[in-house]
Amino acid sequence: LAAPMAQRAAEIIRLAGGVDALIERANELKDSDPAMACHLAEWAALGAPDSKEAHQCAIDVFEARAEDEIALMARGIFNHAVRRSEKALDALDED
């Protein structure tokens, strides 16, 4: 069995040298390689669930990807990722 996604994401963050490295690279790739930017942003948000910066990065990257997508189903998937991080940010703001 595979390790849970959040556990894998936390290990990727550790290997990258911290969540800030993933956030920075995701933002760098947002326009030139949006698919990779989404992976990095998702790992950042899943592996560092208490990081407002990671969730904001995920929102920014997935919103940009959704805007450029013509397929309705794919747009829905990307917008779901946006809503997931928006909910996480709201919960963090309540704490």
N, C-alpha and C positions, 0 to 999 in steps of 0.2 A: 504494500500500500504506500501511496505517496504521503509525504508529510502535509499537514494542513497548509493552505495557501498563506495564511497570516504568518505561520512559522517560517515558511520558505522566504517570504518577503522580508521578515526580520533578519534572516541570515544574509540575504542579498544586501540589505542596508549595512550590516556589519562588514561584509566584504568590500563594499564601496567606500567605507570609511565614514559612514554616517548618512543620515537622511538628507542633509543639506546637499551632499554630492548628487544624489538622485534627483532632487528638486531642480538643482541648477542645470543638470544635463537634460532633463525633460523639457525645461523651458528653452534651452538652446535648440532642441530638436523639434519643437512644436510645429514649425513651418516646413522644415526640410525633410523630416522623417516622422510624420505624425503617429504612425503605428508604433514605432519604438518609444516615442515620447509618452504614449498612453501606457505602455508596459511599465516604464519607469515611474510614472505618476501613480499608477495603481499600486505598484510595490511600495512606494513611499507611504501612501495612505493606509494600506493594509498592514504594513510592517511597523508603522509608527502612528497608531490610531489616535494618540493624544496630541499629535502635531497639527496645529492649525495651518501652518505653512504647507504641510504635505497635502492636506485636504483642499486648500486653495489652489495649489498646483494642479491637483486632479480636476478640479472644477474648470480651471482655465484651459487645460489641455483637452479634456473631453468635450467642452463646449465648442472649441475651435474645430475639433474633428467632426462633431455633429453638423456644424454649419457647412462644412465642405462635402458632406456625404449626400448622395442623391437617393440612395436606397432607404426607404422608410423604416424597414426593420433594423438596419444598422444604426440609423439615427436614434431609434428607440433604445437600443443597447447603450449607445454613448450617453444619451440623456439620462438613462438609469444610473450610470456611474456618476454623473453630475449630481443627481438627487441624493445618492448615497453619501457623497461627501458634504453636501449642503446640510443633510440631517446630522451628520457627525459634527459639523461646525456648530450647529444650533445646540446640540447636546453639550459640547465643550463650553459654549458661552453661558449655558445655564449653571455650570458647576462653579 
